[in-house]
Amino acid sequence: MIEGLKDKVVIVTGGGHGIGKAYSLGFGQSGSCVVVADIDKPAADKVSAEIVQQTGAHALALHTDVADEGSTKEMAAAVRQHFGRIDVLINNAAIFATIPMNRGRIETIDPDEWDRLMAVNLKGLFFCCRAVLPSMRAQKSGKIINIASGTVFAGSPGRIHYVTSKMATIGFTRTLAREVGDDNINVNVLAPGNTLSEENPSQEVIRLRQSSAGLRALKRIQMPQDVVGAMLFMASPLSDFITGQTVNVDGGISFL
Ligand SMILES: NC(=O)c1ccc[n+]([C@@H]2O[C@H](COP(=O)([O-])OP(=O)(O)OC[C@H]3O[C@@H](n4cnc5c(N)ncnc54)[C@H](O)[C@@H]3O)[C@@H](O)[C@H]2O)c1
């Protein structure tokens, strides 16, 4: 699908569902060795089997909880053992839809849910990066792509814990980019817009996803596949001189 990704070892956290699944299949179509690391192991197994059947690429499914540092170290060790290296990390896992969150106003958000969401959406990035960096530093190459959200640019009434966690990925990325540049490692953010990522969406979910269409320069609903091209570009050698940046893929809602 894109030059330069063949045989690259790519970890997609949260690759068992939604947009992460679309990234995983896109990397498979590009000939990468795809690691689908998800807290939902049966879902990761299914995506891994689909990659092998549809593309003939190598794939590995892992049970990983990104909020547990031990689990992220096991993930990195399993990938090194299986494929011998780690070229790309996509920090996509989040509490979002498959594991849902409260989408209400600030007064309704339970402090325990705030903590759990930060542990997955934000500390998960910290743990996954720390787990793969020894390999990338030793190789003197690597790409890390952290997933934010279009919600951070305009703000969004409701789910303030989620929006806060996603905005923080941008500061995290800019700092890490400067910390690892000497080892030839790129760190960037990809921010999808409101995307219909649910596998069996209810009418209410379709309405929610449809609500952004009229705000776009390109007036249609955003699908997982719409984000895959930018992802493959950011993971490929075509983007070797881009680091610390935020790539916004929302059909033209926010102009950065
Ligand atoms: N769909 C959208 O509108 C949209 C918009 C902007 C950004 N995003 C972001 O894109 C990413 C994917 O979103 P999606 O719509 O596919 O959501 P999703 O909820 O369908 O997918 C999230 C995946 O993460 C996994 N996961 C959850 N907790 C985990 C944990 N502790 N450890 C490992 N895996 C875990 C889930 O099992 C699931 O496979 C998320 O980071 C989300 O915040 C989504």
The ligand as an SDF file (V2000), in Angstrom:
LIG
                    3D

 44 48  0  0  0  0  0  0  0  0999 V2000
  -13.5050    7.2070   16.7200 N   0  0  0  0  0  0  0  0  0  0  0  0
  -13.2750    8.4990   16.8540 C   0  0  0  0  0  0  0  0  0  0  0  0
  -14.1580    9.3400   16.6150 O   0  0  0  0  0  0  0  0  0  0  0  0
  -11.9340    8.9830   17.3240 C   0  0  0  0  0  0  0  0  0  0  0  0
  -11.6180   10.3230   17.1050 C   0  0  0  0  0  0  0  0  0  0  0  0
  -10.3920   10.8010   17.5170 C   0  0  0  0  0  0  0  0  0  0  0  0
   -9.4970    9.9670   18.1480 C   0  0  0  0  0  0  0  0  0  0  0  0
   -9.8240    8.6720   18.3660 N   0  0  0  0  0  0  0  0  0  0  0  0
   -8.8150    7.8360   19.0270 C   0  0  0  0  0  0  0  0  0  0  0  0
   -8.4430    6.8020   18.1390 O   0  0  0  0  0  0  0  0  0  0  0  0
   -8.1100    5.6380   18.8870 C   0  0  0  0  0  0  0  0  0  0  0  0
   -8.9860    4.4770   18.4240 C   0  0  0  0  0  0  0  0  0  0  0  0
  -10.3320    4.8460   18.5740 O   0  0  0  0  0  0  0  0  0  0  0  0
  -11.5330    3.8850   18.1930 P   0  0  0  0  0  0  0  0  0  0  0  0
  -12.6270    4.7500   17.7880 O   0  0  0  0  0  0  0  0  0  0  0  0
  -11.0660    2.8110   17.3130 O   0  0  0  0  0  0  0  0  0  0  0  0
  -11.8760    3.3240   19.6630 O   0  0  0  0  0  0  0  0  0  0  0  0
  -12.1510    1.8580   20.2080 P   0  0  0  0  0  0  0  0  0  0  0  0
  -12.6570    2.0350   21.5960 O   0  0  0  0  0  0  0  0  0  0  0  0
  -12.9800    1.0960   19.2350 O   0  0  0  0  0  0  0  0  0  0  0  0
  -10.7140    1.1880   20.1990 O   0  0  0  0  0  0  0  0  0  0  0  0
   -9.8370    1.2610   21.2970 C   0  0  0  0  0  0  0  0  0  0  0  0
   -9.0820   -0.0410   21.4030 C   0  0  0  0  0  0  0  0  0  0  0  0
   -8.2370    0.0270   22.5720 O   0  0  0  0  0  0  0  0  0  0  0  0
   -8.3640   -1.1920   23.2950 C   0  0  0  0  0  0  0  0  0  0  0  0
   -8.0390   -0.9260   24.7020 N   0  0  0  0  0  0  0  0  0  0  0  0
   -8.7690   -0.2480   25.6220 C   0  0  0  0  0  0  0  0  0  0  0  0
   -8.1310   -0.2440   26.8010 N   0  0  0  0  0  0  0  0  0  0  0  0
   -6.9540   -0.9050   26.6250 C   0  0  0  0  0  0  0  0  0  0  0  0
   -5.8600   -1.2180   27.4690 C   0  0  0  0  0  0  0  0  0  0  0  0
   -5.8380   -0.8650   28.7650 N   0  0  0  0  0  0  0  0  0  0  0  0
   -4.8050   -1.8860   26.9430 N   0  0  0  0  0  0  0  0  0  0  0  0
   -4.8130   -2.2830   25.6350 C   0  0  0  0  0  0  0  0  0  0  0  0
   -5.8300   -2.0400   24.7930 N   0  0  0  0  0  0  0  0  0  0  0  0
   -6.8890   -1.3440   25.2820 C   0  0  0  0  0  0  0  0  0  0  0  0
   -9.8160   -1.6180   23.0760 C   0  0  0  0  0  0  0  0  0  0  0  0
  -10.0030   -2.9940   23.3580 O   0  0  0  0  0  0  0  0  0  0  0  0
   -9.9950   -1.2590   21.6030 C   0  0  0  0  0  0  0  0  0  0  0  0
   -9.5430   -2.3190   20.7700 O   0  0  0  0  0  0  0  0  0  0  0  0
   -8.2890    6.0160   20.3410 C   0  0  0  0  0  0  0  0  0  0  0  0
   -7.0540    6.4550   20.8550 O   0  0  0  0  0  0  0  0  0  0  0  0
   -9.2860    7.1500   20.2860 C   0  0  0  0  0  0  0  0  0  0  0  0
   -9.1670    7.9920   21.3950 O   0  0  0  0  0  0  0  0  0  0  0  0
  -11.0200    8.1580   17.9670 C   0  0  0  0  0  0  0  0  0  0  0  0
  1  2  1  0
  2  3  2  0
  2  4  1  0
  4  5  1  0
  4 44  2  0
  5  6  2  0
  6  7  1  0
  7  8  2  0
  8  9  1  0
  8 44  1  0
  9 10  1  0
  9 42  1  0
 10 11  1  0
 11 12  1  0
 11 40  1  0
 12 13  1  0
 13 14  1  0
 14 15  2  0
 14 16  1  0
 14 17  1  0
 17 18  1  0
 18 19  2  0
 18 20  1  0
 18 21  1  0
 21 22  1  0
 22 23  1  0
 23 24  1  0
 23 38  1  0
 24 25  1  0
 25 26  1  0
 25 36  1  0
 26 27  1  0
 26 35  1  0
 27 28  2  0
 28 29  1  0
 29 30  1  0
 29 35  2  0
 30 31  1  0
 30 32  2  0
 32 33  1  0
 33 34  2  0
 34 35  1  0
 36 37  1  0
 36 38  1  0
 38 39  1  0
 40 41  1  0
 40 42  1  0
 42 43  1  0
M  CHG  2   8   1  16  -1
M  END
$$$$
